[in-house]
């Protein structure tokens, strides 16, 4: 426990792991705990992108889903929907992945936490220098691509419709993600 009597981020995350009901996702964004119910459409998009990454990079590639990732900023212990690590990524002393080793993050919008994905989480990913941040929004059937992080912000942003290919060939990801099978909500 911190000197001020509050739980630190490690204690908060450990508590979340114990109390989060099955079928829910929880994370800490800017010191606030968020818990949302996972939906089939949500998982279908994640699985689709996972399959495309596996096809391109192979099964031995380190890709995590809903696994803790600490990021810059106040008490940020995210559980990104999906993230791809560099080939030489190693866990830190606590067994967590380092944000410095993340090349790609996918977040699929949930109604209750959309503001985090579009705001605080986007800012933290940019501050952490995550090269590619992709938001898939099944409510609007749009994908929002963010690349070229510099000085805590993404310098390139593009919005595409579900069904449009997402060209990442000029990024560290080096592939085009197809979105024609992304479900809409």
C-alpha positions in Angstrom: 0.0 0.0 0.0 1.3 3.5 -0.9 2.2 5.9 1.9 -1.0 7.9 1.2 -3.1 4.9 2.2 -4.2 4.1 -1.4 -3.5 0.9 -3.2 -0.7 1.1 -5.8 -1.3 0.0 -9.3 0.1 -3.5 -8.7 -2.2 -4.0 -5.7 -5.2 -2.6 -7.7 -4.5 -5.0 -10.6 -4.1 -8.0 -8.4 -7.5 -7.2 -6.8 -9.0 -6.8 -10.2 -7.8 -10.3 -11.2 -9.6 -11.8 -8.2 -12.9 -9.9 -8.5 -13.5 -9.7 -12.3 -16.3 -12.0 -13.3 -15.9 -14.3 -16.2 -16.9 -12.7 -19.5 -15.7 -9.3 -18.3 -12.5 -7.3 -19.0 -11.0 -5.0 -16.4 -8.1 -2.5 -16.5 -6.8 0.6 -14.8 -6.8 3.8 -16.9 -5.4 6.9 -15.3 -5.9 5.5 -11.8 -9.6 4.6 -12.4 -10.8 1.0 -12.6 -12.9 0.0 -15.6 -14.8 -3.2 -16.1 -16.8 -4.1 -19.2 -18.7 -7.1 -20.5 -17.1 -8.8 -23.5 -19.4 -9.4 -26.5 -19.1 -11.9 -29.3 -18.6 -9.2 -31.9 -15.7 -7.9 -29.8 -14.0 -11.2 -29.8 -14.7 -11.9 -33.5 -12.7 -8.8 -34.5 -9.9 -9.6 -32.1 -9.7 -13.2 -33.4 -9.8 -12.0 -37.0 -6.8 -9.7 -36.5 -5.0 -12.4 -34.5 -5.4 -14.9 -37.3 -4.0 -12.4 -39.8 -1.0 -11.6 -37.6 -0.3 -15.3 -37.0 -0.6 -16.0 -40.7 2.0 -13.3 -41.4 4.4 -13.8 -38.5 3.8 -17.5 -37.5 2.6 -19.1 -34.3 5.8 -18.4 -32.4 5.3 -14.6 -32.6 4.5 -13.1 -29.2 0.9 -11.8 -29.3 -1.0 -11.1 -26.2 -4.8 -10.7 -25.6 -6.2 -9.0 -22.5 -2.8 -9.3 -20.7 -1.6 -6.5 -18.4 0.6 -3.8 -20.0 1.8 -0.9 -17.9 2.1 2.4 -19.8 3.3 5.9 -19.1 1.1 8.2 -17.1 -0.6 8.0 -13.8 -1.5 4.4 -12.7 -2.0 2.9 -16.2 -2.3 -0.9 -16.2 -4.1 -1.6 -19.4 -5.4 -4.9 -20.7 -5.2 -4.2 -24.5 -7.6 -6.3 -26.6 -4.6 -7.5 -28.6 -0.9 -6.5 -28.9 2.1 -7.7 -30.8 5.5 -7.7 -29.3 9.0 -7.5 -30.9 10.8 -10.7 -31.6 13.3 -10.1 -28.8 10.7 -9.0 -26.2 11.4 -10.2 -22.6 9.2 -9.8 -19.6 10.3 -7.4 -16.9 11.3 -8.4 -13.3 7.6 -8.8 -12.4 6.8 -11.0 -15.4 4.9 -8.3 -17.3 5.6 -7.2 -20.9 7.3 -3.9 -21.4 5.5 -1.3 -23.5 8.8 -0.5 -25.1 8.6 -3.9 -26.8 5.1 -3.4 -28.3 4.8 -2.9 -32.0 1.1 -3.0 -32.5 -2.0 -2.5 -30.4 -5.7 -3.2 -31.3 -8.5 -1.9 -29.2 -12.1 -2.8 -30.1 -14.6 -0.3 -28.8 -17.0 -1.1 -26.0 -19.8 1.4 -25.4 -18.8 1.9 -21.7 -15.1 2.6 -22.3 -15.0 4.1 -25.8 -13.8 7.5 -24.4 -10.7 5.7 -22.9 -9.8 4.1 -26.2 -10.2 7.3 -28.2 -8.6 9.5 -25.5 -6.5 8.5 -22.5 -5.4 5.2 -23.9 -4.5 6.6 -27.3 -2.4 9.3 -25.5 -0.6 6.7 -23.3 0.1 4.5 -26.3 1.6 7.5 -28.1 3.6 8.6 -25.1 4.9 5.0 -24.9 6.0 5.2 -28.6 3.8 2.3 -29.7 4.3 2.5 -33.5 0.8 1.3 -34.6 -2.4 1.8 -32.7 -5.6 0.6 -34.3 -9.1 1.2 -33.0 -12.0 -0.9 -34.4 -15.4 0.5 -33.7 -18.3 -2.0 -34.4 -20.9 0.6 -33.6 -19.8 3.0 -36.3 -18.2 0.3 -38.6 -15.0 2.4 -38.7 -11.3 1.7 -38.0 -9.1 4.5 -36.7 -5.4 4.0 -37.5 -2.8 5.9 -35.5 0.9 5.8 -36.4 4.1 7.9 -36.2 4.1 8.6 -32.4 6.2 11.6 -31.6 6.4 13.8 -28.4 3.4 12.0 -26.9 1.0 12.2 -29.8 0.3 10.3 -33.0 1.3 12.4 -36.1 -0.6 10.3 -38.6 -4.3 9.3 -38.3 -6.5 7.7 -40.8 -10.2 6.6 -40.6 -11.3 3.6 -42.8 -14.7 1.8 -43.2 -15.1 -1.8 -42.2 -14.4 -3.6 -45.5 -11.5 -1.3 -46.4 -8.0 -2.8 -46.2 -5.7 -1.3 -43.6 -2.3 -0.9 -45.2 0.4 -1.3 -42.6 3.1 -2.4 -45.1 5.1 0.8 -44.4 5.1 0.2 -40.6 6.9 -2.3 -38.4 3.8 -4.6 -38.8 4.4 -4.9 -42.5 1.1 -6.3 -43.7 -2.3 -5.3 -44.9 -5.2 -6.1 -42.5 -8.4 -7.0 -44.2 -11.6 -5.9 -42.4 -14.4 -7.2 -44.6 -15.3 -9.8 -42.1 -15.4 -7.5 -39.1 -18.9 -7.7 -37.5 -21.0 -4.6 -36.9 -23.0 -4.0 -33.8 
